[in-house]
Amino acid sequence: MPRRSLTVCRTTGGKGGATTTVSSLAALETAVTGNDPRIVIVSGTISGAKRVYVGSNKSIVGKSGAKIVGIGLSIVNQTNVIIRNINHSKVPSEFEDAITLLRSNNIWVDHMDMSSDRDNGKDFYDGLVDVTHACDYVTISNSYFHDHYKGSLVGHSDNNGAEDKGHLTVTYANNHWYNIYSRAPMFRIGTGHLFNSYWNSCDDGIRTRVGAQLLIESSVFENTNDAIISKDGYAVVRDVDLGVGTNEAPVGTLTSVPYSYTLLGSAKVKAAVVGVAGATLSL
């Protein structure tokens, strides 16, 4: 993960606030409401069918084995939120994405296991983590995305992205992508840094569109034919093992980022990520 990414440096979540442990949907919804700092510990399995809105200055952290099933977490017009160490699955599209970020900044999604299934068609579920409408300073790290159609989206529209111009700065680091149909991830317009990540058995991998500028480093694709796909987007690609895949992105202009980070090297990524990315922390 980034040592000093802009997101991680500036994102403290609920630090300094009260700590509360929740094990029901009602308790979760109450705990994440409002903008006062709060650390919300998820215990056990919380299931339901609802979209829950998360306020600013929150840390939502799972104990070992914590699960959220069927419940979408939405962060809209908020700042300074951490979501960490939860197995989050099967959120129907009527509740938007598993995690929805709109017009928000300084968000850190870390050590998450995100999935659904591919048994119900591509529109039964929406995204796992979608970042749209002028979000900034988002880091998605150490997470396992798997068994899903539409993985992770940055930028909401090809044709109506004026609000997003100059925004959508997102880092993906140390992630494992498996059996994802598309959007692993897909960028429109924004600026993305992707590194130390491993893709296996995905129908396609990274998409760069509508002028998006990506820097992709120290990563591996395996059993993924369309590794890096472009539709009027760009990418600078360094030390990336495409396997059987291809890179069709024109070379872009994003050659550096304003934070320190450590590259593992593509030869070491698979061993470092598989079994480590995901809700694997003992808390």
matplotlib code that plots the C-alpha trace (Angstrom):
import matplotlib.pyplot as plt

x = [0.0, 1.1, 3.5, 2.4, -0.4, -2.4, -5.4, -3.8, -1.9, -5.0, -7.5, -7.9, -11.5, -13.0, -9.8, -10.4, -14.1, -16.1, -15.8, -19.0, -19.5, -22.5, -24.0, -27.3, -28.4, -30.2, -27.2, -24.9, -27.1, -27.3, -23.6, -22.5, -24.9, -23.7, -20.3, -18.9, -15.8, -16.6, -15.0, -17.6, -16.6, -18.6, -19.0, -20.4, -22.7, -25.0, -27.5, -30.3, -31.7, -31.0, -28.7, -27.0, -25.5, -22.2, -21.3, -17.9, -15.1, -16.0, -14.0, -16.0, -13.8, -14.6, -13.6, -12.1, -14.8, -17.1, -19.5, -22.0, -24.4, -27.0, -26.4, -25.0, -22.7, -23.0, -20.7, -22.2, -20.8, -18.7, -15.0, -12.5, -13.9, -12.1, -13.8, -11.7, -11.4, -15.0, -16.3, -18.9, -21.1, -24.2, -25.6, -28.5, -28.3, -31.5, -29.2, -26.5, -23.0, -21.5, -19.6, -20.7, -18.6, -20.1, -18.7, -16.5, -12.9, -10.2, -11.7, -9.7, -11.1, -8.6, -8.4, -11.9, -13.3, -15.8, -17.9, -21.3, -21.8, -22.1, -25.3, -27.9, -26.8, -24.6, -27.2, -28.5, -25.7, -23.9, -20.3, -18.3, -16.7, -17.7, -16.1, -18.0, -19.1, -15.8, -14.5, -10.8, -8.1, -9.5, -7.3, -8.5, -5.8, -5.1, -8.5, -9.8, -12.4, -13.9, -16.8, -18.6, -19.7, -18.9, -16.0, -15.0, -15.9, -14.2, -16.2, -20.0, -20.5, -18.8, -21.0, -21.7, -18.5, -18.0, -18.3, -15.5, -12.8, -9.9, -11.1, -11.3, -7.8, -7.8, -5.0, -5.5, -2.7, -1.9, -5.2, -6.3, -8.8, -10.3, -13.2, -14.3, -16.2, -15.3, -14.2, -11.2, -11.2, -12.6, -11.6, -13.3, -11.7, -9.8, -6.2, -5.3, -2.3, -2.4, 0.4, 1.4, -1.7, -2.7, -5.4, -6.4, -9.2, -10.9, -12.8, -11.0, -8.9, -8.2, -10.1, -9.0, -11.6, -12.5, -9.1, -8.3, -4.6, -3.3, 0.1, 0.2, 3.2, 4.6, 1.6, 0.7, -2.2, -2.8, -5.5, -6.8, -6.9, -7.7, -5.5, -5.4, -8.2, -8.5, -11.3, -9.8, -7.8, -4.1, -1.7, 2.0, 2.8, 5.9, 7.0, 3.7, 3.5, 0.6, 0.6, -1.6, -3.1, -2.6, -2.1, -3.9, -3.6, -1.7, 1.1, -0.1, 1.5, 1.1, 4.6, 4.8, 2.6, 3.0, 3.5, 6.0, 5.3, 7.1, 7.0, 7.3, 8.3, 6.1, 7.9, 7.0, 3.4, 1.4, 3.0, 2.6, -1.0, -2.8, -4.0, -2.9, -5.4, -8.8, -10.4, -7.4, -6.5, -6.8, -8.7]
y = [0.0, 3.6, 4.6, 8.2, 8.5, 11.7, 9.8, 7.8, 10.8, 13.0, 10.4, 9.7, 8.4, 8.3, 8.8, 10.6, 9.7, 7.2, 3.5, 1.5, -2.1, -3.0, -6.4, -5.4, -3.2, -0.8, -0.3, 0.1, 2.7, 4.7, 4.5, 5.8, 8.8, 12.3, 13.9, 13.5, 11.3, 7.7, 4.3, 1.7, -1.9, -4.5, -7.8, -11.0, -10.9, -8.0, -8.8, -6.8, -5.1, -1.4, 1.5, 3.0, 6.5, 7.1, 10.5, 12.2, 11.3, 7.6, 4.4, 1.3, -1.7, -5.3, -7.7, -11.0, -12.7, -9.7, -9.6, -7.2, -8.9, -7.1, -3.7, -0.8, 1.8, 5.2, 8.1, 11.2, 14.8, 13.6, 13.5, 11.5, 7.9, 4.6, 1.2, -1.8, -5.5, -6.6, -9.3, -7.2, -9.1, -9.4, -5.9, -5.8, -2.9, -1.3, -0.3, 0.9, -0.4, -2.3, 1.0, 4.1, 7.3, 10.5, 14.1, 12.9, 13.1, 11.5, 8.0, 4.9, 1.4, -1.1, -4.9, -5.6, -8.8, -7.7, -10.1, -11.2, -13.9, -14.3, -16.3, -13.5, -11.5, -8.4, -5.9, -7.7, -6.2, -3.0, -2.1, -3.2, 0.2, 3.0, 6.5, 9.2, 12.8, 14.7, 12.5, 13.1, 11.5, 8.0, 4.9, 1.3, -1.0, -4.6, -5.8, -8.9, -8.3, -11.5, -13.3, -10.3, -8.7, -4.9, -4.5, -0.9, 2.3, 5.7, 8.5, 8.2, 9.1, 9.2, 12.1, 14.2, 14.4, 18.1, 17.9, 15.3, 17.2, 18.0, 15.5, 11.7, 11.1, 7.5, 5.0, 1.2, -0.6, -4.3, -5.6, -9.1, -9.3, -12.7, -13.8, -10.2, -9.7, -6.0, -2.7, -4.0, -1.0, 1.3, 5.0, 7.8, 11.3, 10.8, 10.3, 6.8, 5.1, 1.3, -0.8, -4.0, -5.8, -9.2, -10.1, -13.7, -15.2, -11.8, -11.3, -7.9, -5.9, -2.1, 0.2, 3.8, 6.0, 9.6, 11.2, 9.3, 9.3, 6.2, 5.1, 1.3, -0.3, -3.5, -5.7, -9.1, -10.3, -14.1, -15.7, -12.3, -11.6, -7.9, -6.7, -2.9, -1.6, 2.0, 4.1, 7.5, 7.0, 6.8, 4.8, 4.8, 1.1, 0.0, -3.5, -5.1, -8.8, -9.0, -12.8, -13.7, -10.3, -7.1, -3.4, -1.2, 2.1, 5.0, 6.2, 9.0, 11.8, 10.6, 9.6, 10.4, 11.0, 13.3, 10.7, 8.1, 4.4, 1.1, -1.1, -4.9, -5.7, -7.8, -11.0, -10.7, -9.4, -12.6, -14.2, -10.9, -10.3, -13.7, -14.6, -11.3, -8.9, -9.2, -9.1, -10.9, -8.8, -10.3, -7.6]
z = [0.0, -0.3, 2.5, 2.4, -0.2, 0.0, 1.0, 3.9, 5.2, 5.4, 6.4, 10.0, 10.0, 13.4, 15.3, 18.6, 18.7, 20.7, 19.8, 19.4, 18.4, 16.2, 15.2, 13.6, 10.7, 12.9, 15.2, 12.1, 10.6, 13.8, 14.5, 11.0, 11.0, 11.5, 11.2, 14.7, 14.8, 15.6, 15.3, 14.4, 15.0, 13.0, 14.8, 13.3, 10.2, 9.5, 6.8, 5.3, 2.2, 2.5, 1.5, 4.5, 4.4, 6.1, 7.6, 7.7, 10.2, 10.5, 10.7, 10.0, 10.9, 11.0, 13.7, 12.4, 10.3, 10.1, 7.2, 5.7, 3.3, 1.0, 2.4, 0.4, 2.1, 0.5, 1.2, -0.4, 0.1, 2.9, 3.9, 6.0, 6.0, 6.5, 5.7, 6.6, 7.1, 6.2, 3.9, 2.0, -0.5, -2.6, -2.6, -5.2, -7.7, -6.2, -3.3, -5.8, -5.2, -2.3, -1.6, -3.4, -3.3, -4.7, -4.2, -1.3, -0.5, 1.7, 1.6, 2.4, 1.6, 2.9, 3.4, 2.1, 0.6, -2.0, -4.1, -5.3, -7.9, -11.6, -11.6, -11.9, -15.0, -15.2, -13.9, -10.9, -8.9, -9.7, -8.7, -5.8, -5.2, -7.5, -7.3, -9.2, -9.3, -8.5, -5.7, -4.8, -2.7, -2.7, -1.9, -2.4, -1.1, 0.0, -1.1, -2.8, -5.6, -6.9, -8.5, -9.8, -13.1, -12.8, -10.4, -9.7, -11.7, -11.6, -13.3, -13.9, -17.6, -21.0, -22.1, -19.0, -17.1, -16.8, -13.0, -12.9, -14.8, -12.6, -10.0, -9.6, -8.2, -7.1, -6.0, -6.3, -4.5, -3.5, -4.7, -6.0, -8.8, -9.6, -11.9, -12.6, -15.9, -16.4, -14.7, -12.9, -12.6, -15.3, -15.3, -17.1, -17.1, -13.8, -12.7, -11.5, -10.0, -9.9, -8.6, -6.8, -8.0, -9.5, -11.9, -12.5, -14.8, -15.5, -18.7, -19.0, -16.7, -16.6, -18.8, -19.5, -21.2, -22.0, -21.4, -18.2, -17.3, -15.6, -14.2, -13.9, -12.2, -10.7, -11.5, -13.1, -15.3, -15.6, -17.7, -18.7, -22.4, -22.4, -19.7, -20.4, -22.7, -24.1, -25.4, -25.7, -22.5, -21.7, -19.6, -18.7, -18.0, -16.1, -15.1, -15.8, -16.8, -19.2, -19.4, -22.4, -22.4, -24.3, -23.6, -26.2, -24.3, -25.9, -23.7, -21.4, -19.5, -15.9, -15.0, -11.3, -8.3, -5.3, -2.6, -1.6, -2.2, -2.5, -5.6, -5.0, -8.6, -10.9, -10.1, -6.4, -6.6, -6.9, -3.8, -1.8, -2.7, -2.9, 0.6, 2.0, 0.2, 1.6, 5.1, 6.5, 9.5, 13.0, 14.9]

ax = plt.figure().add_subplot(projection="3d")
ax.plot(x, y, z, "-o")
ax.set_aspect("equal")
plt.show()
